[in-house]
Amino acid sequence: MTTELERIKVLEGKIGHVIDYVNKLAGENDKLRQQLKDLRAEKKDMEELARRSGKLDEELKRYDNERELLKSKIEALIGQIDKLGI
């Protein structure tokens, strides 16, 4: 009878270890879920920044083109003034 009680105590101990391990895994799982949520939010923010950066890059190119056009027009005007001898 004593050995059966000892075996039950050993079994209880092992079950306790399994429960502790499952609880530990559940805690880690919760942390990982939160990290995933945070990373998804960060990804969304980075995608928005990339989109805005792309728009700013397009604007910069447009402004560079306008600047070059204005430069050409100013140079043409200066050339015309030079022809007048002023």
VMD Tcl script that draws the C-alpha trace (Angstrom):
set ca {
  {0.00 0.00 0.00}
  {2.86 2.34 0.80}
  {4.39 1.94 -2.62}
  {1.07 2.81 -4.26}
  {0.89 6.02 -2.18}
  {4.47 6.82 -3.10}
  {3.69 6.25 -6.76}
  {0.66 8.53 -6.49}
  {2.84 11.23 -4.85}
  {5.37 10.86 -7.66}
  {2.54 11.11 -10.19}
  {1.18 14.21 -8.40}
  {4.65 15.75 -8.54}
  {4.96 15.05 -12.24}
  {1.49 16.47 -12.90}
  {2.48 19.55 -10.92}
  {5.57 19.96 -13.12}
  {3.43 19.57 -16.26}
  {1.00 22.21 -14.98}
  {3.87 24.58 -14.18}
  {5.34 24.01 -17.63}
  {1.98 24.59 -19.34}
  {1.51 27.80 -17.33}
  {5.02 28.92 -18.30}
  {4.27 28.21 -21.97}
  {0.96 30.07 -21.73}
  {2.79 33.10 -20.31}
  {5.39 32.96 -23.08}
  {2.60 32.61 -25.63}
  {0.90 35.74 -24.24}
  {4.20 37.66 -24.48}
  {4.72 36.47 -28.04}
  {1.19 37.48 -29.00}
  {1.82 40.98 -27.61}
  {5.15 41.20 -29.45}
  {3.41 40.16 -32.66}
  {0.74 42.81 -32.12}
  {3.43 45.45 -31.48}
  {5.41 44.38 -34.55}
  {2.31 44.53 -36.74}
  {1.60 48.05 -35.51}
  {5.23 49.02 -36.13}
  {5.05 47.49 -39.62}
  {1.94 49.53 -40.35}
  {3.72 52.69 -39.18}
  {6.77 51.88 -41.32}
  {4.58 51.25 -44.37}
  {2.92 54.64 -43.84}
  {6.35 56.30 -43.53}
  {7.50 54.56 -46.72}
  {4.38 55.76 -48.53}
  {4.91 59.33 -47.32}
  {8.60 59.11 -48.23}
  {7.65 58.03 -51.74}
  {5.30 61.01 -52.07}
  {8.00 63.37 -50.83}
  {10.46 61.87 -53.30}
  {7.99 62.48 -56.13}
  {7.52 66.08 -54.97}
  {11.26 66.60 -54.81}
  {11.65 65.33 -58.37}
  {8.84 67.61 -59.51}
  {10.47 70.60 -57.81}
  {13.84 69.72 -59.36}
  {12.20 69.61 -62.79}
  {10.49 72.96 -62.17}
  {13.78 74.45 -60.99}
  {15.54 73.27 -64.12}
  {12.74 74.70 -66.27}
  {12.94 78.06 -64.47}
  {16.72 78.04 -64.80}
  {16.41 77.49 -68.55}
  {13.85 80.30 -68.86}
  {15.99 82.70 -66.83}
  {19.05 81.86 -68.92}
  {16.99 82.47 -72.08}
  {15.82 85.83 -70.71}
  {19.40 86.80 -69.81}
  {20.47 85.81 -73.33}
  {17.75 88.02 -74.82}
  {18.78 90.94 -72.58}
  {22.42 90.43 -73.60}
  {21.37 90.63 -77.27}
  {19.79 94.01 -76.55}
  {23.13 95.24 -75.26}
  {21.77 96.43 -71.96}
}
mol new
graphics top color blue
foreach p $ca { graphics top sphere $p radius 0.5 }
foreach p [lrange $ca 0 end-1] q [lrange $ca 1 end] { graphics top cylinder $p $q radius 0.2 }
display resetview
